[in-house]
Amino acid sequence: MDSGPPRSFLRDSLPKLPVPELRQTCQRYLAVLEPLVSDEELEHTRTLVADFMVPGGVGERLQKGLERRARKMDNWLSDWWLQSAYLEFRMPVVVYSSPGVVLPRAEFQDRQGQMRYAAKLIAGVLDFKTKIDNGTLPVEYMVGKPLCMNQYYQILSSCRIPGPKRDMVVNHSLGKAPPTHVTVVHNYQFFVLDVYNSDGTPLTVDQIYMQLEKIWNSSLQTNKEPIGILTSQHRNTWGKAYANLIKDKTNKESVRAIQKSIFIVCLDAPMPRASDEMYRSRVAVQMLHGGGSRWNSGNRWFDKTLQFIIGEDGSCGLIYEHAPAEGPPIMSLVDHVVEYTKKSEMVRSPMIPLPMPQKLRFNITPETKKDIEKAKQNMNILVQDLEMKVIVFSHFGKNVPKSYKMSPDAFIQIALQLAYFRMYHVCCSTYESASLRMFRLGRTDTIRSTSMDSLRFAQAMDDPTKTSVEKVALLQKAVNAHRVYTDMVSGRGQAIDRHLLGLKLQAIEDLTSMPEIFMDTSYAVALHYSLSTSQVSAKTDCVMCYGPVVPDGYGVCYNSMQEHINFSVSAFNSCAETNAAKLARGLEEALLDMRALLEQTPKAKL
């Protein structure tokens, strides 16, 4: 991937991501394992870690290699991370990697409303794009420190391209002639919609609406092959199908037009009706996978970085391909667009006739037809397997933890630890993504929410022999431990996960034999994230969602507003041990029980 935008955007003034000290990471690694593995396993790992840290030994050699890499590069981690976490990941991007976002239900119920909303949304994204293009996007800050803005330059006009063994990402916004079109999909048919006039000004909302009307009217037939469903396959399978598909010149040009477009707008057919209580959960799966081959799963190009999805029934949201960016830049784009759609009323434009949007043609060989059928089957299996529960926790939001001087994020994470412990009577390896954007080209590292402190609190919470004062003290300790770990990650770049990964990748690069510490069962346990979690904050009352990262795990994402919290919890039906609805209920109970504990305990208001 091109490293992007004008260098003036602060990148050079940001500090480089540090390489933490070897001894510190090794000690913290052992502390992380303590609540997760048995005493015997921990003892065995201690020996391996000691061997690894021997002066002049393998650990020191790899550490020196990493430090050399860090001196040479803007960011020693970012390219390795892009490759190992995303481009070499071979599971489908659908459910396993790409997050979906559920936006508040829009006010329309028909195709006119759908297209009017889509027109405003497109204009809103173009308005945001202007800020990116002319460098007027205000720099973001966290605790008074500027953040790296690089990801904003990666999310528009970019696309993932499948390969036989690894994928790549292309970014067309940086070329000589940046794209001026978006892709619109309706009834599985793809169209190029030019969104700029010849003088470079963007089309008005009214003009976009008229163009969408033309697209809609020329794609009424519903018997088309859902070519887009190919992008939902296992990456090696799709890589092969892709190579076949683009042998044909027409197909190659059509695919290229989709890849180069600024973003995609999916005009979805209405989904089956759902009760108000189930509505958000149903929309979440529509955003994540489209509901299966009978519904909207073919109305997508899942490799595209950004796809906005607008249903005829008022359901709207988006899905994004994760390789180029994390949630926060996407969410600030969403916040901008949602505000924009509220304010802009349609201004009638001068009636300059605009050319008909170009329909993209595909020649479908028997082989590609077979690939499509296979993709449909696999998609339908995946759709059946994903259990998704979206809840609005309406009892309180950030306000309650703050009134007790506790970090809202830490409070929610400890509630999740408690809910999990109540279900399974053990704790598990937990991943919470944390931003490294205080550093040049920073992506993420892991906050490990499971600690001895979180375990002790979870054990004590339902223990009748413990007083509420003792429980509150343990809760405060657990919340505090989480906050300390968070500061260590985001503020200082001193977490353990990416450092250990770096040492492992350095060993691979040096062609040395793999150090024992990485072949150890404890390392596998540490990386088996039964809880994969993320706080994605937005001003908009929305929620992000994604699938679990392990077969027997959960994906939990939340947006905490002032007085309520939006949660999504996912699990796989094929795993008998997991139950997303049960964990979601347990999470609500844990939050209420923790608040009750604080309220009933004297002197808890610190």
C-alpha positions as CSV (number, residue, x, y, z in Angstrom):
1,M,0.0,0.0,0.0
2,D,1.2,3.5,-0.8
3,S,2.0,5.3,2.4
4,G,-0.2,8.1,1.1
5,P,-1.0,11.7,1.6
6,P,1.0,14.9,1.6
7,R,3.7,14.6,4.3
8,S,2.5,17.9,5.8
9,F,-0.2,16.1,7.7
10,L,1.9,15.7,10.8
11,R,3.2,12.3,10.2
12,D,6.8,13.4,10.5
13,S,6.3,15.2,13.7
14,L,4.8,12.1,15.4
15,P,7.1,9.8,17.4
16,K,8.0,6.5,16.0
17,L,6.5,3.3,17.5
18,P,9.0,2.1,20.1
19,V,10.3,-1.4,20.5
20,P,9.6,-2.3,24.1
21,E,12.3,-3.7,26.3
22,L,12.7,-7.5,26.0
23,R,12.7,-8.2,29.8
24,Q,9.7,-6.0,30.4
25,T,7.6,-7.8,27.7
26,C,8.7,-11.2,28.9
27,Q,7.6,-10.4,32.5
28,R,4.3,-8.9,31.4
29,Y,3.7,-12.0,29.2
30,L,4.0,-14.2,32.3
31,A,1.7,-12.0,34.2
32,V,-0.9,-12.2,31.4
33,L,-0.7,-16.0,31.4
34,E,-1.3,-16.3,35.2
35,P,-5.1,-16.3,35.1
36,L,-5.2,-18.3,31.9
37,V,-3.1,-21.4,32.3
38,S,-2.4,-24.1,35.0
39,D,0.4,-23.8,37.4
40,E,2.4,-26.6,35.7
41,E,2.0,-24.9,32.3
42,L,3.0,-21.6,33.7
43,E,6.1,-23.1,35.3
44,H,7.1,-24.7,32.0
45,T,6.6,-21.4,30.2
46,R,8.7,-19.6,32.9
47,T,11.6,-21.9,32.0
48,L,11.2,-21.2,28.3
49,V,11.0,-17.5,28.9
50,A,14.2,-17.6,31.0
51,D,16.0,-19.4,28.2
52,F,14.7,-16.9,25.7
53,M,16.1,-14.0,27.7
54,V,19.5,-15.4,28.4
55,P,22.1,-12.6,27.7
56,G,23.6,-13.1,24.3
57,G,20.8,-15.6,23.5
58,V,18.2,-15.9,20.8
59,G,15.8,-13.3,22.3
60,E,18.5,-10.7,22.5
61,R,19.5,-11.3,18.9
62,L,15.9,-11.0,17.7
63,Q,15.4,-7.9,19.8
64,K,18.4,-6.3,18.2
65,G,17.1,-7.1,14.7
66,L,13.8,-5.5,15.6
67,E,15.5,-2.4,16.9
68,R,17.5,-2.1,13.7
69,R,14.3,-2.4,11.7
70,A,12.7,0.3,13.8
71,R,15.6,2.7,13.1
72,K,15.2,2.1,9.4
73,M,11.5,2.4,9.0
74,D,8.7,4.9,9.8
75,N,6.9,2.1,11.7
76,W,8.6,-1.3,12.3
77,L,5.2,-2.9,12.7
78,S,2.7,-1.5,10.3
79,D,3.6,-3.4,7.1
80,W,4.1,-6.7,9.0
81,W,0.7,-6.2,10.6
82,L,-1.0,-5.4,7.3
83,Q,0.4,-8.6,5.8
84,S,0.0,-11.0,8.7
85,A,-3.3,-9.9,10.2
86,Y,-5.1,-9.2,6.9
87,L,-3.5,-9.9,3.5
88,E,-2.2,-13.4,4.5
89,F,-5.4,-14.2,6.4
90,R,-7.2,-16.8,4.2
91,M,-10.6,-17.1,5.8
92,P,-13.4,-15.2,4.1
93,V,-13.4,-11.5,4.9
94,V,-17.2,-11.8,5.5
95,V,-18.0,-12.4,9.2
96,Y,-14.3,-13.3,10.0
97,S,-12.7,-10.0,9.3
98,S,-14.9,-7.2,7.9
99,P,-16.9,-5.2,10.5
100,G,-20.5,-4.0,9.8
101,V,-22.1,-0.9,11.2
102,V,-25.8,-0.5,12.0
103,L,-27.0,3.1,11.6
104,P,-30.2,4.4,13.2
105,R,-33.3,3.4,11.2
106,A,-34.1,5.9,8.5
107,E,-37.5,7.5,8.1
108,F,-38.4,5.9,4.7
109,Q,-40.2,2.8,3.7
110,D,-40.1,2.9,-0.1
111,R,-37.8,3.1,-3.0
112,Q,-38.2,6.9,-3.4
113,G,-37.1,7.4,0.2
114,Q,-34.3,4.8,-0.3
115,M,-32.9,6.7,-3.3
116,R,-33.3,10.1,-1.7
117,Y,-31.4,8.9,1.4
118,A,-28.8,7.3,-0.8
119,A,-28.3,10.5,-2.8
120,K,-27.8,12.5,0.4
121,L,-25.4,9.9,1.7
122,I,-23.3,9.9,-1.4
123,A,-23.2,13.8,-1.3
124,G,-22.2,13.6,2.4
125,V,-19.3,11.2,1.7
126,L,-18.1,13.4,-1.2
127,D,-18.2,16.4,1.2
128,F,-16.0,14.5,3.6
129,K,-13.7,13.5,0.7
130,T,-13.2,17.2,-0.1
131,K,-11.8,17.6,3.4
132,I,-9.4,14.7,2.9
133,D,-8.3,15.8,-0.5
134,N,-7.6,19.4,0.4
135,G,-6.0,18.6,3.7
136,T,-8.6,20.5,5.8
137,L,-9.5,17.4,7.9
138,P,-8.8,18.6,11.5
139,V,-6.1,16.6,13.2
140,E,-7.5,14.4,16.0
141,Y,-6.1,14.3,19.5
142,M,-6.1,11.8,22.4
143,V,-5.3,13.1,25.8
144,G,-3.8,16.2,24.3
145,K,-1.6,14.4,21.8
146,P,-2.0,14.5,18.0
147,L,-3.0,11.3,16.3
148,C,-1.7,9.9,12.9
149,M,-4.3,10.7,10.2
150,N,-2.8,8.3,7.6
151,Q,-5.8,5.9,7.7
152,Y,-8.1,8.6,6.4
153,Y,-6.2,8.6,3.1
154,Q,-6.6,4.8,2.7
155,I,-10.3,4.3,3.0
156,L,-11.6,5.9,-0.3
157,S,-10.9,4.7,-3.8
158,S,-9.1,1.6,-2.4
159,C,-9.8,-2.1,-2.7
160,R,-8.5,-5.5,-1.7
161,I,-7.4,-7.8,-4.5
162,P,-7.3,-11.6,-4.0
163,G,-4.2,-13.6,-4.7
164,P,-3.6,-17.3,-4.7
165,K,-1.6,-17.2,-1.4
166,R,-1.9,-13.6,-0.2
167,D,-3.9,-10.6,-1.2
168,M,-2.9,-7.0,-1.8
169,V,-4.6,-3.6,-1.4
170,V,-4.6,-1.0,-4.1
171,N,-5.3,2.6,-3.5
172,H,-6.3,4.6,-6.5
173,S,-6.8,8.0,-4.8
174,L,-3.0,8.8,-5.1
175,G,-2.6,8.2,-8.9
176,K,-2.4,10.8,-11.6
177,A,-6.1,10.7,-12.3
178,P,-8.0,9.9,-9.1
179,P,-11.4,8.2,-9.6
180,T,-14.5,10.3,-10.0
181,H,-17.1,7.6,-9.8
182,V,-18.9,5.4,-7.2
183,T,-20.2,1.9,-7.8
184,V,-24.0,1.4,-7.3
185,V,-25.3,-2.2,-6.9
186,H,-29.0,-3.0,-7.3
187,N,-30.5,-6.5,-7.9
188,Y,-26.9,-7.9,-8.2
189,Q,-26.2,-5.5,-11.1
190,F,-23.3,-3.1,-10.9
191,F,-23.2,0.5,-12.3
192,V,-20.6,3.2,-12.6
193,L,-22.1,6.5,-11.4
194,D,-20.0,9.6,-12.2
195,V,-20.4,11.9,-9.2
196,Y,-18.4,14.9,-10.5
197,N,-19.2,17.4,-13.3
198,S,-16.7,18.0,-16.0
199,D,-15.5,21.2,-14.1
200,G,-14.7,19.0,-11.0
201,T,-17.6,20.1,-8.9
202,P,-19.6,17.3,-7.2
203,L,-23.1,16.5,-8.5
204,T,-25.9,18.0,-6.3
205,V,-28.1,15.7,-4.2
206,D,-30.9,16.2,-6.7
207,Q,-28.7,15.2,-9.7
208,I,-27.5,12.1,-7.8
209,Y,-31.1,11.2,-7.1
210,M,-32.0,11.4,-10.8
211,Q,-29.1,9.2,-11.7
212,L,-30.0,6.6,-9.0
213,E,-33.5,6.6,-10.4
214,K,-32.1,5.7,-13.8
215,I,-30.0,2.9,-12.3
216,W,-33.0,1.5,-10.4
217,N,-35.2,1.5,-13.5
218,S,-32.6,-0.3,-15.7
219,S,-32.0,-3.0,-13.1
220,L,-35.5,-4.2,-12.3
221,Q,-34.8,-7.8,-13.6
222,T,-34.0,-9.9,-10.6
223,N,-32.8,-13.0,-12.4
224,K,-29.2,-11.9,-12.7
225,E,-26.2,-13.9,-11.6
226,P,-25.0,-12.6,-8.2
227,I,-21.4,-12.1,-9.4
228,G,-20.5,-10.2,-6.2
229,I,-21.0,-13.2,-4.0
230,L,-17.7,-14.6,-5.3
231,T,-16.0,-12.0,-3.0
232,S,-17.4,-13.8,0.1
233,Q,-15.4,-17.0,-0.5
234,H,-12.3,-18.3,1.3
235,R,-9.5,-16.1,-0.1
236,N,-7.6,-18.9,-1.9
237,T,-10.8,-20.1,-3.6
238,W,-11.7,-16.5,-4.6
239,G,-8.2,-15.9,-5.7
240,K,-8.5,-18.8,-8.2
241,A,-12.0,-17.8,-9.3
242,Y,-10.8,-14.2,-9.7
243,A,-7.9,-15.3,-12.0
244,N,-10.5,-17.1,-14.2
245,L,-13.0,-14.3,-14.1
246,I,-10.6,-11.6,-15.4
247,K,-9.3,-13.7,-18.3
248,D,-12.2,-12.2,-20.1
249,K,-11.6,-8.6,-21.2
250,T,-15.1,-7.3,-20.4
251,N,-15.0,-8.9,-17.0
252,K,-11.6,-7.4,-16.3
253,E,-12.7,-3.9,-17.2
254,S,-15.9,-4.3,-15.1
255,V,-13.9,-5.5,-12.1
256,R,-11.4,-2.7,-12.5
257,A,-14.2,-0.2,-12.5
258,I,-15.5,-1.5,-9.2
259,Q,-12.0,-1.6,-7.6
260,K,-11.2,1.9,-8.7
261,S,-14.5,3.5,-7.5
262,I,-14.5,5.9,-4.6
263,F,-16.8,3.6,-2.6
264,I,-19.9,1.3,-3.2
265,V,-23.5,2.0,-2.5
266,C,-25.7,-1.2,-2.2
267,L,-29.4,-0.6,-2.8
268,D,-30.8,-3.6,-1.0
269,A,-34.1,-5.4,-1.5
270,P,-36.3,-5.4,1.7
271,M,-35.4,-8.1,4.2
272,P,-38.0,-10.2,6.0
273,R,-39.9,-8.1,8.6
274,A,-38.7,-8.4,12.2
275,S,-40.1,-7.3,15.5
276,D,-38.8,-4.0,17.0
277,E,-36.8,-6.0,19.5
278,M,-35.2,-8.2,16.8
279,Y,-34.9,-5.3,14.3
280,R,-31.3,-4.2,15.1
281,S,-30.0,-7.8,15.2
282,R,-31.5,-8.5,11.8
283,V,-30.0,-5.3,10.3
284,A,-26.6,-6.2,11.8
285,V,-26.5,-9.5,9.8
286,Q,-27.8,-7.7,6.7
287,M,-24.7,-5.4,7.1
288,L,-22.3,-8.2,7.8
289,H,-23.3,-10.7,5.2
290,G,-26.5,-9.6,3.4
291,G,-28.7,-12.4,4.7
292,G,-27.7,-15.2,2.3
293,S,-27.9,-15.9,-1.4
294,R,-31.7,-15.5,-1.5
295,W,-31.5,-12.0,-0.1
296,N,-28.7,-9.4,-0.5
297,S,-25.4,-11.3,-0.2
298,G,-24.9,-11.0,-3.9
299,N,-25.5,-7.3,-3.8
300,R,-22.0,-6.6,-2.5
301,W,-18.3,-6.5,-3.5
302,F,-16.8,-7.5,-0.2
303,D,-13.2,-6.6,-1.2
304,K,-14.1,-3.0,-1.5
305,T,-12.9,-0.9,1.5
306,L,-16.2,0.9,2.0
307,Q,-19.7,-0.2,1.1
308,F,-22.8,1.7,2.3
309,I,-25.9,-0.4,2.4
310,I,-29.4,1.1,2.2
311,G,-32.4,-1.1,2.3
312,E,-35.8,-0.3,0.9
313,D,-37.3,-0.7,4.4
314,G,-35.2,2.1,6.0
315,S,-32.4,-0.2,7.3
316,C,-29.0,1.4,6.6
317,G,-25.4,1.0,7.6
318,L,-22.1,-0.1,6.0
319,I,-19.5,-2.8,5.9
320,Y,-15.8,-2.1,5.5
321,E,-12.9,-4.3,4.5
322,H,-10.5,-4.1,7.4
323,A,-7.0,-4.1,5.8
324,P,-6.6,-0.4,5.2
325,A,-8.1,1.0,8.4
326,E,-9.6,0.6,11.9
327,G,-13.0,1.6,13.1
328,P,-12.4,5.2,14.4
329,P,-11.7,6.9,11.0
330,I,-14.6,5.0,9.5
331,M,-16.8,6.2,12.4
332,S,-15.8,9.8,12.0
333,L,-16.7,9.6,8.3
334,V,-20.1,8.1,9.4
335,D,-20.7,10.8,12.0
336,H,-20.1,13.4,9.3
337,V,-22.3,11.7,6.7
338,V,-25.2,11.2,9.2
339,E,-25.1,14.9,10.1
340,Y,-25.0,15.8,6.5
341,T,-28.1,13.6,5.6
342,K,-30.1,15.4,8.3
343,K,-29.4,18.9,7.2
344,S,-29.4,18.9,3.4
345,E,-32.8,19.3,1.8
346,M,-32.9,18.7,-1.9
347,V,-32.1,21.8,-3.9
348,R,-33.6,21.6,-7.4
349,S,-30.7,21.7,-9.9
350,P,-30.7,23.1,-13.4
351,M,-31.9,20.4,-15.6
352,I,-28.7,19.6,-17.5
353,P,-29.3,16.1,-18.9
354,L,-26.7,13.8,-17.4
355,P,-25.4,10.7,-19.3
356,M,-26.9,7.4,-18.4
357,P,-24.8,5.6,-15.7
358,Q,-22.8,2.8,-17.3
359,K,-23.9,-0.7,-16.5
360,L,-21.0,-3.1,-15.9
361,R,-21.2,-6.2,-18.0
362,F,-20.0,-9.7,-17.1
363,N,-19.6,-12.7,-19.3
364,I,-20.2,-15.7,-17.2
365,T,-18.6,-18.9,-18.3
366,P,-19.8,-22.3,-17.1
367,E,-16.7,-22.4,-14.7
368,T,-17.6,-19.0,-13.2
369,K,-21.2,-20.1,-12.9
370,K,-20.0,-23.1,-10.9
371,D,-17.9,-20.8,-8.7
372,I,-21.0,-18.7,-8.0
373,E,-23.0,-21.7,-7.0
374,K,-20.3,-22.9,-4.6
375,A,-20.1,-19.4,-3.1
376,K,-23.8,-19.3,-2.6
377,Q,-23.7,-22.6,-0.7
378,N,-20.9,-21.5,1.5
379,M,-22.5,-18.2,2.2
380,N,-25.7,-19.8,3.2
381,I,-23.9,-22.1,5.6
382,L,-22.1,-19.1,7.1
383,V,-25.4,-17.2,7.4
384,Q,-27.0,-20.2,9.3
385,D,-24.0,-20.5,11.5
386,L,-23.7,-16.9,12.7
387,E,-25.7,-15.9,15.8
388,M,-25.9,-12.1,16.2
389,K,-27.5,-10.2,19.1
390,V,-27.6,-6.4,19.2
391,I,-29.0,-4.9,22.3
392,V,-29.5,-1.4,23.6
393,F,-28.7,-1.3,27.3
394,S,-30.9,1.5,28.3
395,H,-30.3,1.7,32.1
396,F,-27.2,3.8,32.0
397,G,-24.2,4.8,29.8
398,K,-20.9,6.5,30.5
399,N,-22.6,8.6,33.2
400,V,-22.6,6.0,35.9
401,P,-18.9,4.8,35.8
402,K,-17.9,8.4,35.5
403,S,-19.8,9.4,38.6
404,Y,-17.7,6.8,40.5
405,K,-14.5,8.2,38.8
406,M,-14.1,5.0,36.8
407,S,-13.2,4.7,33.1
408,P,-16.4,3.7,31.3
409,D,-14.5,1.4,28.9
410,A,-12.8,-0.4,31.8
411,F,-16.1,-0.7,33.6
412,I,-17.7,-2.4,30.6
413,Q,-14.7,-4.7,30.1
414,I,-14.8,-5.9,33.7
415,A,-18.6,-6.4,33.4
416,L,-17.9,-8.6,30.4
417,Q,-15.3,-10.5,32.4
418,L,-17.9,-11.1,35.1
419,A,-20.5,-12.2,32.6
420,Y,-18.1,-14.7,31.0
421,F,-17.0,-16.0,34.4
422,R,-20.6,-16.5,35.5
423,M,-21.3,-18.6,32.3
424,Y,-18.1,-20.7,32.3
425,H,-16.6,-20.5,35.8
426,V,-13.2,-19.7,34.3
427,C,-11.8,-16.7,32.5
428,C,-10.5,-16.6,29.0
429,S,-8.0,-14.8,26.8
430,T,-9.6,-11.5,25.9
431,Y,-8.6,-9.1,23.1
432,E,-9.6,-5.4,23.2
433,S,-8.2,-3.4,20.3
434,A,-6.4,-0.2,21.3
435,S,-5.2,2.5,19.0
436,L,-1.5,3.2,18.3
437,R,-2.3,6.3,16.3
438,M,-0.2,8.5,18.7
439,F,2.7,7.0,16.7
440,R,3.6,7.4,13.1
441,L,1.5,5.1,10.9
442,G,0.2,3.4,14.1
443,R,-2.5,0.8,13.8
444,T,-3.5,-1.2,16.9
445,D,-2.2,-3.3,19.8
446,T,-4.0,-5.5,22.3
447,I,-5.4,-4.5,25.7
448,R,-5.6,-7.7,27.6
449,S,-8.7,-7.3,29.7
450,T,-8.2,-10.5,31.6
451,S,-5.9,-10.1,34.6
452,M,-5.5,-11.6,38.1
453,D,-7.4,-8.5,39.3
454,S,-10.4,-9.1,37.0
455,L,-10.4,-12.8,37.9
456,R,-10.4,-12.0,41.7
457,F,-13.3,-9.6,41.3
458,A,-15.3,-12.1,39.2
459,Q,-14.7,-14.8,41.8
460,A,-15.6,-12.5,44.7
461,M,-18.8,-10.9,43.1
462,D,-21.0,-13.9,43.9
463,D,-19.2,-15.1,46.9
464,P,-21.5,-14.7,50.0
465,T,-18.5,-14.7,52.4
466,K,-17.2,-11.4,50.9
467,T,-18.6,-8.1,52.1
468,S,-19.7,-5.5,49.6
469,V,-16.9,-3.2,50.8
470,E,-14.4,-6.0,49.8
471,K,-16.1,-6.5,46.5
472,V,-16.0,-2.8,45.7
473,A,-12.3,-2.6,46.5
474,L,-11.7,-5.6,44.1
475,L,-13.8,-3.9,41.4
476,Q,-11.9,-0.7,41.7
477,K,-8.6,-2.6,41.5
478,A,-9.8,-4.5,38.4
479,V,-11.0,-1.3,36.7
480,N,-7.7,0.4,37.6
481,A,-5.6,-2.5,36.3
482,H,-7.4,-2.2,33.0
483,R,-6.9,1.5,32.8
484,V,-3.2,1.1,33.5
485,Y,-2.8,-1.5,30.8
486,T,-4.7,0.8,28.4
487,D,-2.4,3.7,29.1
488,M,0.6,1.4,28.6
489,V,-0.7,0.5,25.2
490,S,-2.1,3.6,23.6
491,G,-0.1,6.3,25.3
492,R,3.3,4.5,25.4
493,G,3.3,1.7,22.9
494,Q,4.5,-0.7,25.5
495,A,2.0,-3.6,25.1
496,I,3.2,-7.2,24.6
497,D,1.3,-8.7,21.7
498,R,2.7,-6.8,18.7
499,H,6.2,-7.0,20.3
500,L,6.0,-10.8,20.6
501,L,4.6,-11.0,17.1
502,G,7.5,-8.8,15.9
503,L,10.1,-11.1,17.6
504,K,8.4,-14.1,16.0
505,L,8.4,-12.5,12.5
506,Q,12.0,-11.4,13.0
507,A,12.9,-15.1,13.6
508,I,11.1,-16.1,10.4
509,E,12.9,-13.3,8.5
510,D,16.3,-14.3,9.9
511,L,15.6,-18.0,9.0
512,T,16.5,-19.1,12.5
513,S,14.7,-22.0,14.0
514,M,11.5,-20.9,15.7
515,P,12.2,-20.1,19.4
516,E,10.5,-22.6,21.9
517,I,8.5,-19.8,23.5
518,F,6.4,-19.5,20.3
519,M,5.9,-23.3,20.0
520,D,4.6,-23.5,23.6
521,T,0.9,-24.3,24.4
522,S,0.8,-21.3,26.7
523,Y,1.4,-19.1,23.6
524,A,-1.5,-20.8,21.8
525,V,-3.8,-20.3,24.8
526,A,-2.8,-16.6,25.0
527,L,-3.7,-16.1,21.4
528,H,-6.9,-18.0,21.5
529,Y,-9.2,-15.0,22.0
530,S,-12.6,-16.4,23.2
531,L,-13.6,-12.8,23.7
532,S,-12.7,-10.5,20.9
533,T,-13.9,-7.1,21.9
534,S,-13.8,-3.5,20.7
535,Q,-15.1,-0.1,21.9
536,V,-16.0,1.9,18.8
537,S,-17.3,5.3,19.8
538,A,-19.4,7.4,17.6
539,K,-21.5,10.5,18.1
540,T,-24.1,8.7,16.0
541,D,-26.4,6.3,17.9
542,C,-25.0,3.3,16.0
543,V,-23.2,0.0,16.7
544,M,-20.5,-1.9,15.0
545,C,-20.5,-5.7,14.8
546,Y,-18.3,-8.5,13.7
547,G,-18.0,-12.3,14.0
548,P,-15.9,-14.2,16.6
549,V,-12.2,-14.8,15.8
550,V,-12.2,-18.4,17.1
551,P,-14.8,-21.1,16.5
552,D,-15.7,-21.3,20.2
553,G,-15.6,-17.6,20.9
554,Y,-17.5,-14.3,20.8
555,G,-17.3,-11.0,19.0
556,V,-18.4,-8.2,21.3
557,C,-18.5,-4.6,20.1
558,Y,-20.0,-1.5,21.9
559,N,-20.6,2.1,21.6
560,S,-21.2,3.8,25.0
561,M,-23.4,6.9,24.8
562,Q,-24.0,9.2,27.7
563,E,-27.1,7.4,29.0
564,H,-27.2,4.1,27.2
565,I,-24.8,1.6,25.6
566,N,-25.3,-0.2,22.2
567,F,-23.8,-3.7,22.2
568,S,-23.4,-6.4,19.6
569,V,-22.5,-9.9,20.6
570,S,-21.8,-12.7,18.0
571,A,-21.1,-16.4,18.2
572,F,-21.3,-19.5,16.0
573,N,-24.3,-21.8,16.2
574,S,-22.0,-24.7,15.3
575,C,-20.3,-24.4,18.7
576,A,-22.5,-26.0,21.4
577,E,-20.7,-24.1,24.2
578,T,-21.4,-20.6,23.0
579,N,-24.6,-18.6,23.1
580,A,-24.6,-15.0,22.1
581,A,-28.1,-14.2,23.5
582,K,-27.1,-15.7,26.8
583,L,-23.8,-13.7,27.0
584,A,-25.6,-10.5,26.0
585,R,-28.2,-11.0,28.9
586,G,-25.3,-11.9,31.2
587,L,-23.6,-8.7,30.3
588,E,-26.7,-6.6,31.1
589,E,-27.0,-8.4,34.4
590,A,-23.3,-7.8,35.2
591,L,-23.6,-4.1,34.5
592,L,-26.7,-3.8,36.7
593,D,-25.2,-5.8,39.5
594,M,-22.0,-3.7,39.4
595,R,-24.0,-0.5,39.6
596,A,-26.1,-1.9,42.5
597,L,-23.0,-3.0,44.3
598,L,-21.6,0.6,44.1
599,E,-24.9,2.2,45.1
600,Q,-25.4,0.0,48.2
601,T,-21.8,0.3,49.5
602,P,-21.1,3.2,51.7
603,K,-18.2,5.4,50.7
604,A,-18.3,3.9,47.2
605,K,-18.7,7.4,45.7
606,L,-15.0,8.2,45.6
